[in-house]
Amino acid sequence: MSRGSQSACVIGAGFGGLALAIRLQAAGVETTLVEARDKPGGVAYAWEKDGFTFDAGPTGITDPSCLEELWQLTGHDMADDVELMPISPFCRCNWPDGTGFDYSDDEAMLRREIARISPEDLGGYDELLSYARKACDEAYGKFAKSPFLSARSMIDTAPMLIKRHAWRSLYAMAARFMESEKLREAFSFQAIMLGGNPMKLSALYALVHALEKRSGIWWTRGGTNRLAEAMLRHFRRLGGNARMHDPVIRIHTIGNRAREVETQSGWRAGFDAIASNADLMHSYRDLLGDTRHGQAEARRLAKRDYSPGLFLVHFGMEGSWPGIPHHSVLFGPRFAGFFDDIFDHGVLPRDFVIHLHHPTVTDPSLAPDGKSTFRAMVPVAHMGKLAIDWEQIGPMLEKRILDEVGRRLIPDIHHRIVTKFHYAPRDFAMDLNAYLGSAFSLEPRLTQSGWLRPHNRDRAIPNFYLVGAGTHPGAGVPGVIAGAAVTAQLMLEDMA
């Protein structure tokens, strides 16, 4: 059915906004995508410096089928626009005592790794994986792809939440099945990739293990930014209009309807429906700040719990490093205490949990010949809890992180670095309008999920919608892509 007389605007070209725009345009809605930055992708931005490509986006893609569907809607093939490369092993864990553990995509190898650490935990691993598969089928396969617009929708999930012990934390569920502290950490650190605390994030998020097993983890040749560029290219192929490097400054309303979008350049246009992939607080406090509803929502949002910030160190080095896998996690001497400092105490810990990304081991095109690209990612408290001068602290923290990577993996790291720079919560706030510099919007906890999370359709402005990490179901590429499908379904139903 043609919807050519209907129009929609999607604000923000992050993965959620891109996916939503593609779905609307594919359904025949005349869709305009408006992006503040010069490139699509949101947090999945990329810098080119001294011949290196420094990609800031997700370090791997799980469930690529959710992305492939965006092309299949119109009979196209994603492989024509982007190449996905398998990542193996999924991740290498390393502890201060020198112990290593490869979380492998090869099941036999993974079992050997578990047996080497703690043979008595092999049975527990089987039980954890069984739980993860059930959680994946129920929480991701069903509920993540359904709207939660009423209390009733949350009540309907109660039997599943009770059955799956959703009130337990991801760490607690790993501890229920495994005795080894190292294995407990290895199977719960994934929480930080979603902006969550392993000690508080719902055990349902064990589903990531099942999702990775089913679909693998993939890298986009050229960087995750190339995936965003491919999505934008596909959107335009379908006839969509994209305005880049032109920040939206206001959503104008008439009564309880969103009517027009205005940008910094002075461009202004009316639409039948408007959706925001921008930061939640920015959407309500700034873009809808002229309305009582926007002001009221901003006050409510200010009372919510937000995910931590991230401190990223990008560096290009001399040499190739085949012994360092695509993903590594360097655990510190503390686990629970480290996350307590970040989520509860709001202090800058002396120790680290470092997620080290080494994409050139998979994709050498990101660096000049004979050189390598790395990114060290460390969670830090958001600016609402940790009020420090990042201009002053940033260089010192950067050195401490590089020192630790050098001590653990690359002894002469400082002599080999060709170029480097860091990216702090303050940069997230300035470049992405991220409230408090949070890298993942609202903290993913059970009391901020489903109906208790900002809805995909606004409760007071019926033609204003949300997409992205801040709305249902939450952060992560599969999450925001699933959320885009939910939002698109609501918008298309409302336009029918």
N, C-alpha and C positions, 0 to 999 in steps of 0.2 A: 504493500500500500504506500502510495506516495504521500509524503508529508511536506512537500515543497513549500507550502504556504506557512509552515510553522518554523520558528527560528529559536535557537538557543545559543547562549554564550557560556563557555567554560573558561574560568579564570585560573590560570596556572597550568603550565605544561610539564608538571611532574608525571610520573608513570600513571597515577590515578586519573589525572586530568586528560592525558593523552588517550588512555583507554576509553574513558567516557566519551570524549569527542569522537573517536572512531566509531563507537557503537551508535551514537546519535546520528552521525553523518551516514553510516551504513543503513540506518533505518529510514533515511529520507528527510531528516530534519536538517534544515540549513544551519550549520553550526560554525560559530566563530570561536577560535581559541586565542586567548590573549595572555601573553607571557612577558614578565618584567625583564628577564635576562635575555642576553643575545643568543643563548642556546637553550634547547629544550632539556628536560630531565630533572629540574628541581635540584635536589641534593646530588643527583647523578651528573654533576658538572665535570668538566675536564679542562685542564690547563696544559698548554704546550710550552715547554721551557728547555732551552739548550738541547733540543733534539729529543727530549723525553716527553711522553704523554703521561700526565698524572691524572688518573681517573678517581673521582671522589665518590662515585656511586656504590651501590651494592657490589660486594666482591664476588658474588656468584648468584646464579639464577636457579631456583628450584621450580618444579612444575612448569616447564616451558609450554606445556599444552594450553595453559590459560592465556598465554601470549599468542600462540599459534591460532587460537580461536578468533582473535581480532582480525586476522587476515582471512580466515576461512568464512567469516560472515558474508564476504562478497566474492568468494571463489578464488581468492589469491593465496599465495604460498609465502609464509614468512621467510623461508630459506632463500627466496629471491632477493631479499633486502638485507639479511643479516645472517652471519655464520656463528653458530654456537659450538663451543669447543668443550669437551668433557674435562672436568677437574678431578685429578686423582693423585694422592688420596684426598678425601674430603678435607681433612685437617690433621695437622701434627700437633699434639700437645706436649709441652715441655715444662718440667718442674725444676725448682732451684737445685735439687739434689742430683740433677742430671738425668733423671728418668724421662724417657720419651714414650709416646703412645700415638700410633697412627690410627686415626679414625678413618678406616678405609672403605672404599666402595666395593671392595672384594670381600665377600662374606667369610670365606675361609681364612683369609689373611686377618680379618678383624677378630675372628675368634681366637686365632693364634696370639694376637696382640693382647686380648683380654686375659688369656691363659697365662701369658708371660707376666702380667701385672698381678693377677689374682685369679688362679684357676677355679677357686670355689665360687666365683661370681659368674661363671658361664651360664648357669641355670637362671640366675637373676637377670642377666642380659636378655635371655629369651623371654622372660616374663615382662620386662620393660618394653621390649619390642612389640609383644602382643598387645600390651596396653596402648602403645603408641599407634598401632594400626587401627584399633577400635576408636581411639580419639580422633584420628585422621578421618575415618569414614563418617563419624557423627558430627564432630565440631567443625571440621573444614569442609567435608563433602556436603553437609546439609545446612547447618546453622550459619556458617560464615557467608553463605550465598543466599540468605533470606533476610528481608528487612526486619528490623526490630523497632516498630513504631508505637507499640503499646505495651503496658505492663503484662497483658495477657501473653504476648509473644515470649516474654521472659519466663513467665510461669510455665509455659509449655516446654521449656528446656529443663525445668527442674528435675524430672526423672533422670535425664542424661547426666546432669551435673552431679546428682547424688550418686548415681551408679558409678561414675568415673572419678569420684572423690575430687571434684574440681576445686575444692577449698584447700587441698594440699598444694604445696609449692612444687615446682619442677624439681628442685633439689631434693625435697622430702620424698618425692616419688622415686627418684633415682636411689636415694638412701634406703627406701623400703625394700628395694630389690638387690642392692649391691652393698657389700661390706667395705670395699676399698674406697678410701677417701679420694684417691686420685681418679678412680672411675666415676665416682659421684660427681666430681667436678667436670670431668670430660663429657659427661652426658647431661649437664645442666648449664654449662657456660653459654649455650646458644641463646639464653635469655637476653644477653647484652646486645645481641644483634637485632633485637626487637624493641630495645629501650627498656627492658624489664630487669628486675632484680631476681636472680635465680632462687633466692630464699623466699620470694613472695609471688612471683609469676605463677599463674595457675598451672597445675600439672598437665592440663589439657594440651599445653604447648609442647609436650613430648611428641605430639603429632609431627613435629619437624623431622624427627628421626625416620618415621614411616614415609614421609613425603620425599625425603632424600633417597631412601632406599628404592622407592618406586620410580622416581624420575631422574635421579642423579643430580649433580650440581654442575652448572655450566657457566662458561665465560663467553662473553661476546667478543669476537675478534675485533681488535681495535679499541676495546674498552666498553664499559656499560653505557657510556654516553652514545655510542654508535647504535645501541638498541633504541634509545630515546629518539635519535635522529631518524632511524628507520620508521618508528611509529609516526613521527611528524610527517615524513615523506608519504607514508601510506594514507594518512588523514587527508593530505592535500591531493593525493591521487583520486580519492573518492569525491573530491570537489569541495572539501572543507577550506575555510579561510583562516589563516593564522597571522596574528599581529605579534611580532617579536620585538623585544627591547622597548616595550611601551607599558610601564606599570599601570595597573588599574588603581585609581585613587578614590573612586566613589561608586557605589551602587545606589541608584536613585529609585525611590519607591513612590507609589501613589496608593494611598490607603494601605491595605495589607498585601499589596502586590509589588514584586520587584519589576521595574520597568526598563531602566536604562543602565548602561555601563559607561563610565567616563574614565579616560586614561590621562596620563601625565601630558601627553602631546596635545591634548585638547579634543581628541577624537571622542565622539559620543554617539551611541546607537541604542535603539530599543530592541527588546527581545521578548518572546513569549515565556521563556524560562531561562534562569540563570543558575549556574552551579559554580561553586568555589572549591578549587584544589589548593587554595592558599592556606596559610597557617590559620587555625581556628580563631585565635584572638585577633589577628589582623583582619580577618573577614568580618567579625562582628564589631570590634572596637573602632576600627578605622574605616573599612569600606561601608559598613552600615551604621557608622557612628552618629549620623544625623537622625537616626530613628530611636524611639524609646526602646523598641525591642532589641536593637543592636547594643545599646548601652546596658540593658538588663542582662543580656546574654554574656556580655563581656564581664560583668560583675560576677556572674555565676561561674564563668570559666576561670576567673582569678582564684576561686576557692578550690579548684581541682588540683590533683597531684600530677606533676609533669615528669616526663622521662628525663634522665640526666643529659648533660651535654657530652660532646665528644671533643677530644683534643687529638688532632691528626698531624702526623709528621710525614710529609712526602719527601722522598730523597732518591736521587739517581746516583748510581755507583759504577765505578770501574769493575769489570769482571762479570762473568756469568756464574750463577750459583745453583747448579743442578741439584745440590744436596738440600736446598731449602725449598720446601713445597709451596704451592700456590697459597695455602692458608696455614698459618701456625698460630698457636696460642701459647704465650709465655706466662705461666701462672707464677704468682709471687708466693711468699711464705704464708699469706693469709687468703682465705676465700670469703667466708661469711663476714669477717671483720672488715675486709676491703669494701664490700658492698654496703655495709652499715655506714662506713665513713661517707660514701657518696650519696646514698639515698636518704639516710636519716640524720647524720651529723653535719653534712655539708662542709667537710674539710678536704684538703688536698692530701691524700695519703702519701707516705714515704715510699710505699711499695706499689707495684703495678700488677694489673692483668692486661697484657699487651696482645692485641690481635694484629699479627703481622701479615700483610698482604704482599705477595711477590708475584705479580701477574706475568712478568716476562718469562717465568719458567714454563708457562703455558703458551704465551703469546709474545714472542720476541720482538714483534713489530712495534712495541711500545717504547723501545729504547734504541739508541744507535748500536751498531754492531759492537759486540764485546762489552756491552754495558747492561745494567739492570735497573728496573724501576721497583721501588718499595713504598709501602705506606704502613706506618705504625699507628694504630688506633687505640686510644686509651679512654675509657669512660671517666668523666669528671662530673661533679655536682653542677646542676644548672645555676644560672646567675642569681636566681632567687634565693639560693642557699649558700652559694659561694661567691661572695662579693669581693673579688680581687681585681687588680689591674692587669688584664691579660697582656697589655703591651709590655709590661715589666716582667710578668711571671712567665710569659710564653717562651722566650728564648732559654730561660733556665730550665723549664720543664722539657723543652725539646732536647736539650743536652742530656738531661737525666735519662730520658727514654732511649736516646741513641747509645748512651753509655751502657745501658742494660742490654740492649740488642747486641752491642759489641761484646760484652762480657759473656753472653750466652751463645752467640752464633758467629760473629764476625769480629775477631780481635782487633783488626786494624781498620775498623769502620770509618773513623774520622779521616784517615788518610785516603780512603778510597772514594769518599763522597765527592761528586762533581757539582751537584746542585741540590738545594734543599729549601723547604719552607714549611711553615706550620699553619694550621687552621684551627681556631679556638671557638668556644661558644659565642664570643662577641662577634665573630665573623658570620656564624649561623644567624645571629640576630640581625646583623646589618644587611647581609646579602639575601636572606630568605625570609625576613620578617618573622623569624622563629621566636616565639614568646619565651623569654628567659634564656634564650640560646639553646633550648631543648632540641635535640637532634631527631626525636621521634614523636613529638607532640605529647598527648596525654599518656601517662604511665599505663601500660597494659596490666591491669589487675582486675580481679573478678568484679569488684565494686565499680569498675569503670568500663564494663563490657556490655555488649548487647544493648538492651533498652537503656541501660545506665550510662551509655556513651552518647555523645551528640549524634542525633539521628541523621540518616542520609537525606531526609526531607525535613526542612525546618518546620517546627510545630506551629509557628505563628504567621509565617510568610509562605503560603502553600506552593508558590512557584520558585522558591529558592531552595537549593539543594547543596549538599556537601559531598565531597569525595576526597580520598586520601587517608593519611595515617591517623588523623584525628577523629574520624567517624568510624562507624561499624564496617568491617570487623577489626581494623587496626593496621599496624605497620607491617613492613616487609613486602616485597614485590608480589607474592601470591595474594597477600591480604588486600593490598590496595587495588589489585586487578579484580579480585572478587568483589570488593566494595564498589568498583566502577560498574560492574554488571548489575548490582543491586540498585544503584542510583539510576542507571539507565532504564532499568525496568520500571521504576517509579515514575520517571519523567515521561516515558513513552505511554504508560497507562494514563497519566494525568492529561496528556495531550490528545488522547484518543477521542 
